[in-house]
Amino acid sequence: MTVSKIGVIGAGTMGGGIAQVAAQSGFEVILNDIEMPLVDKALDRMKAFFKRSQEKGRMTEEEKNEILSRLTRSTDIRDFSDVDLVIEVVIEDLDLKKKIFGELDTICKPEAFLASNTSSMPITLLAGATKRPERVAGMHFFNPPPLMKLVEVIRGYFTSDETIEVVSAVAKKMGKTTVEVKKDSPGFIVNRVMMAHYLESIRLVEEGVASPEDIDTAVKLGLNYPMGPFELHDFAGIDIGYFVAEYFYEEFKDARWNPPQSLKALIRAGRLGRKTGAGWYDYNN
């Protein structure tokens, strides 16, 4: 089956970015959220991105208008009735995601594929909310989607080979490199590796081995990473890192995933990273 029309549910930073990449790659796109101002905000971010591209000579006015013409705004999930693929990009709440997948299953045509951009939730549980579990997969983009090249394609317990092939082909048409997660394991590949790295870095601070600043410097210069672990999680959101650690701990029952006390202290203090003006670092000065 050839995918030509994609629905994206969730118009936040990730959803809007995925919709942008899809439209830039020639797909017809419906971008949906619960309120139109959220969708319009995503479109404003796209237009700002395109303006910068035009200023750098990477895009013409005609190209920008053509891309935007492929985008349809929506607040009604029933608008997805004729799409070939839906990519769900809502908050990491399992009950909410399962509810959405159940609704999509009744609205979308039987041959449509359903994918989740979840960074850690089990694809098998999401697929279980539908009557088409073989046509459900994970499609994990990275932030920001227009710039990050990787997409993890995750196979649930019932996901068919056809679904993996179709979803991978869509990601590749978007200019992405795909890796297949063959087993529906918490955190998939990148988050599993990244969280081990992050939590160990926090323990180094708690043990008095080094400061967050020196650990970030050591990782950037010693491992050639673009960002250190504390900078990265301030950028992504301290609360997201905490949620993933808690989820891993519940799933694996392994003490190495138990969120350290200093991470819990930041959550309690409302220091959630750049979005609140402070996390491991203070951004108000």
GIQUIBEL-V502862 format. One record per residue. N is the residue number from 1. SS is DSSP state (helix for helix, strand for strand, loop for the rest). D_CENTER is the distance of its C-alpha to the mean C-alpha in Angstrom with 1 decimal. Layout:
n->N ss->SS d_center->D_CENTER
n->N ss->SS d_center->D_CENTER
This chain:
n->1 ss->loop d_center->24.8
n->2 ss->loop d_center->23.6
n->3 ss->loop d_center->20.5
n->4 ss->loop d_center->21.5
n->5 ss->strand d_center->19.9
n->6 ss->strand d_center->16.3
n->7 ss->strand d_center->15.2
n->8 ss->strand d_center->11.9
n->9 ss->strand d_center->12.1
n->10 ss->loop d_center->10.6
n->11 ss->loop d_center->11.6
n->12 ss->loop d_center->10.0
n->13 ss->helix d_center->8.9
n->14 ss->helix d_center->5.5
n->15 ss->helix d_center->7.7
n->16 ss->helix d_center->10.6
n->17 ss->helix d_center->9.5
n->18 ss->helix d_center->8.8
n->19 ss->helix d_center->12.0
n->20 ss->helix d_center->13.8
n->21 ss->helix d_center->13.2
n->22 ss->helix d_center->14.3
n->23 ss->helix d_center->17.3
n->24 ss->helix d_center->18.2
n->25 ss->loop d_center->18.4
n->26 ss->loop d_center->20.9
n->27 ss->loop d_center->19.2
n->28 ss->strand d_center->20.3
n->29 ss->strand d_center->17.4
n->30 ss->strand d_center->17.6
n->31 ss->strand d_center->15.2
n->32 ss->strand d_center->15.8
n->33 ss->loop d_center->15.6
n->34 ss->loop d_center->18.4
n->35 ss->loop d_center->20.2
n->36 ss->helix d_center->21.0
n->37 ss->helix d_center->20.9
n->38 ss->helix d_center->17.1
n->39 ss->helix d_center->17.0
n->40 ss->helix d_center->19.6
n->41 ss->helix d_center->17.9
n->42 ss->helix d_center->15.0
n->43 ss->helix d_center->17.8
n->44 ss->helix d_center->19.5
n->45 ss->helix d_center->16.7
n->46 ss->helix d_center->16.9
n->47 ss->helix d_center->20.7
n->48 ss->helix d_center->20.7
n->49 ss->helix d_center->18.7
n->50 ss->helix d_center->21.2
n->51 ss->helix d_center->24.1
n->52 ss->helix d_center->23.3
n->53 ss->helix d_center->23.1
n->54 ss->helix d_center->26.5
n->55 ss->helix d_center->28.0
n->56 ss->loop d_center->27.3
n->57 ss->loop d_center->28.8
n->58 ss->loop d_center->25.7
n->59 ss->loop d_center->25.8
n->60 ss->loop d_center->28.6
n->61 ss->helix d_center->29.0
n->62 ss->helix d_center->29.5
n->63 ss->helix d_center->26.3
n->64 ss->helix d_center->24.3
n->65 ss->helix d_center->26.2
n->66 ss->helix d_center->25.7
n->67 ss->helix d_center->21.9
n->68 ss->helix d_center->22.0
n->69 ss->helix d_center->24.5
n->70 ss->loop d_center->21.9
n->71 ss->strand d_center->19.8
n->72 ss->strand d_center->20.9
n->73 ss->strand d_center->20.2
n->74 ss->strand d_center->20.1
n->75 ss->loop d_center->20.4
n->76 ss->loop d_center->21.8
n->77 ss->helix d_center->19.9
n->78 ss->helix d_center->23.1
n->79 ss->helix d_center->22.3
n->80 ss->helix d_center->20.2
n->81 ss->helix d_center->23.5
n->82 ss->helix d_center->23.9
n->83 ss->loop d_center->20.5
n->84 ss->loop d_center->20.1
n->85 ss->strand d_center->16.4
n->86 ss->strand d_center->14.1
n->87 ss->strand d_center->10.3
n->88 ss->strand d_center->9.4
n->89 ss->loop d_center->6.7
n->90 ss->loop d_center->8.9
n->91 ss->loop d_center->9.4
n->92 ss->loop d_center->9.6
n->93 ss->loop d_center->13.1
n->94 ss->helix d_center->14.5
n->95 ss->helix d_center->17.5
n->96 ss->helix d_center->15.7
n->97 ss->helix d_center->13.4
n->98 ss->helix d_center->16.7
n->99 ss->helix d_center->18.6
n->100 ss->helix d_center->16.4
n->101 ss->helix d_center->16.6
n->102 ss->helix d_center->20.3
n->103 ss->helix d_center->20.8
n->104 ss->helix d_center->19.1
n->105 ss->helix d_center->21.4
n->106 ss->helix d_center->24.4
n->107 ss->helix d_center->23.4
n->108 ss->loop d_center->22.1
n->109 ss->loop d_center->24.7
n->110 ss->loop d_center->25.4
n->111 ss->loop d_center->24.3
n->112 ss->loop d_center->20.9
n->113 ss->strand d_center->17.8
n->114 ss->strand d_center->15.0
n->115 ss->strand d_center->11.5
n->116 ss->strand d_center->8.6
n->117 ss->loop d_center->4.9
n->118 ss->loop d_center->5.9
n->119 ss->loop d_center->6.0
n->120 ss->loop d_center->9.7
n->121 ss->loop d_center->11.4
n->122 ss->loop d_center->14.1
n->123 ss->helix d_center->13.8
n->124 ss->helix d_center->17.6
n->125 ss->helix d_center->17.8
n->126 ss->helix d_center->15.6
n->127 ss->helix d_center->17.9
n->128 ss->loop d_center->20.8
n->129 ss->loop d_center->20.5
n->130 ss->loop d_center->21.4
n->131 ss->loop d_center->24.5
n->132 ss->loop d_center->22.7
n->133 ss->helix d_center->20.9
n->134 ss->helix d_center->21.7
n->135 ss->helix d_center->19.6
n->136 ss->strand d_center->16.3
n->137 ss->strand d_center->13.7
n->138 ss->strand d_center->10.3
n->139 ss->strand d_center->8.4
n->140 ss->strand d_center->5.5
n->141 ss->strand d_center->4.8
n->142 ss->loop d_center->5.4
n->143 ss->loop d_center->6.6
n->144 ss->loop d_center->8.7
n->145 ss->loop d_center->8.1
n->146 ss->loop d_center->11.9
n->147 ss->loop d_center->12.9
n->148 ss->loop d_center->10.9
n->149 ss->loop d_center->12.5
n->150 ss->strand d_center->10.9
n->151 ss->strand d_center->9.3
n->152 ss->strand d_center->10.0
n->153 ss->strand d_center->11.9
n->154 ss->strand d_center->12.8
n->155 ss->strand d_center->16.3
n->156 ss->loop d_center->17.2
n->157 ss->loop d_center->20.9
n->158 ss->loop d_center->22.1
n->159 ss->loop d_center->19.8
n->160 ss->loop d_center->22.3
n->161 ss->helix d_center->22.7
n->162 ss->helix d_center->22.7
n->163 ss->helix d_center->19.2
n->164 ss->helix d_center->17.9
n->165 ss->helix d_center->20.0
n->166 ss->helix d_center->19.0
n->167 ss->helix d_center->15.2
n->168 ss->helix d_center->15.8
n->169 ss->helix d_center->18.2
n->170 ss->helix d_center->15.9
n->171 ss->helix d_center->13.4
n->172 ss->helix d_center->16.6
n->173 ss->helix d_center->18.0
n->174 ss->loop d_center->15.1
n->175 ss->loop d_center->16.4
n->176 ss->loop d_center->13.8
n->177 ss->strand d_center->15.1
n->178 ss->strand d_center->14.1
n->179 ss->strand d_center->14.9
n->180 ss->strand d_center->15.8
n->181 ss->strand d_center->15.3
n->182 ss->loop d_center->18.7
n->183 ss->loop d_center->18.7
n->184 ss->loop d_center->16.4
n->185 ss->loop d_center->16.5
n->186 ss->loop d_center->14.5
n->187 ss->loop d_center->12.0
n->188 ss->loop d_center->12.4
n->189 ss->loop d_center->13.5
n->190 ss->helix d_center->11.8
n->191 ss->helix d_center->11.1
n->192 ss->helix d_center->14.6
n->193 ss->helix d_center->16.2
n->194 ss->helix d_center->14.6
n->195 ss->helix d_center->15.5
n->196 ss->helix d_center->19.0
n->197 ss->helix d_center->19.4
n->198 ss->helix d_center->18.4
n->199 ss->helix d_center->20.5
n->200 ss->helix d_center->23.4
n->201 ss->helix d_center->23.3
n->202 ss->helix d_center->23.7
n->203 ss->helix d_center->26.6
n->204 ss->helix d_center->28.2
n->205 ss->helix d_center->28.3
n->206 ss->helix d_center->29.7
n->207 ss->loop d_center->32.3
n->208 ss->loop d_center->33.4
n->209 ss->loop d_center->32.8
n->210 ss->loop d_center->31.1
n->211 ss->loop d_center->29.4
n->212 ss->helix d_center->25.7
n->213 ss->helix d_center->26.9
n->214 ss->helix d_center->28.8
n->215 ss->helix d_center->26.1
n->216 ss->helix d_center->23.6
n->217 ss->helix d_center->26.5
n->218 ss->helix d_center->27.4
n->219 ss->helix d_center->23.9
n->220 ss->helix d_center->23.6
n->221 ss->helix d_center->27.2
n->222 ss->helix d_center->27.7
n->223 ss->helix d_center->24.6
n->224 ss->loop d_center->23.8
n->225 ss->loop d_center->20.3
n->226 ss->loop d_center->19.3
n->227 ss->loop d_center->18.4
n->228 ss->loop d_center->19.9
n->229 ss->helix d_center->18.2
n->230 ss->helix d_center->19.3
n->231 ss->helix d_center->18.4
n->232 ss->helix d_center->14.9
n->233 ss->helix d_center->14.4
n->234 ss->helix d_center->16.3
n->235 ss->helix d_center->13.9
n->236 ss->helix d_center->10.7
n->237 ss->loop d_center->12.8
n->238 ss->helix d_center->15.5
n->239 ss->helix d_center->14.8
n->240 ss->helix d_center->11.4
n->241 ss->helix d_center->13.2
n->242 ss->helix d_center->16.1
n->243 ss->helix d_center->14.3
n->244 ss->helix d_center->13.0
n->245 ss->helix d_center->16.5
n->246 ss->helix d_center->18.2
n->247 ss->helix d_center->16.4
n->248 ss->helix d_center->17.4
n->249 ss->helix d_center->20.8
n->250 ss->helix d_center->21.3
n->251 ss->helix d_center->20.3
n->252 ss->helix d_center->22.3
n->253 ss->loop d_center->25.0
n->254 ss->loop d_center->25.2
n->255 ss->helix d_center->26.2
n->256 ss->helix d_center->24.3
n->257 ss->helix d_center->21.1
n->258 ss->loop d_center->22.9
n->259 ss->loop d_center->21.6
n->260 ss->loop d_center->24.3
n->261 ss->helix d_center->26.5
n->262 ss->helix d_center->25.7
n->263 ss->helix d_center->22.0
n->264 ss->helix d_center->23.2
n->265 ss->helix d_center->25.6
n->266 ss->helix d_center->23.0
n->267 ss->helix d_center->21.3
n->268 ss->helix d_center->24.7
n->269 ss->loop d_center->25.6
n->270 ss->loop d_center->22.7
n->271 ss->loop d_center->21.7
n->272 ss->loop d_center->17.9
n->273 ss->strand d_center->17.6
n->274 ss->helix d_center->17.8
n->275 ss->helix d_center->16.8
n->276 ss->helix d_center->20.0
n->277 ss->loop d_center->22.1
n->278 ss->strand d_center->22.4
n->279 ss->loop d_center->20.8
n->280 ss->loop d_center->22.3
n->281 ss->loop d_center->23.7
n->282 ss->strand d_center->25.4
n->283 ss->loop d_center->24.2
n->284 ss->loop d_center->26.9
n->285 ss->loop d_center->29.6
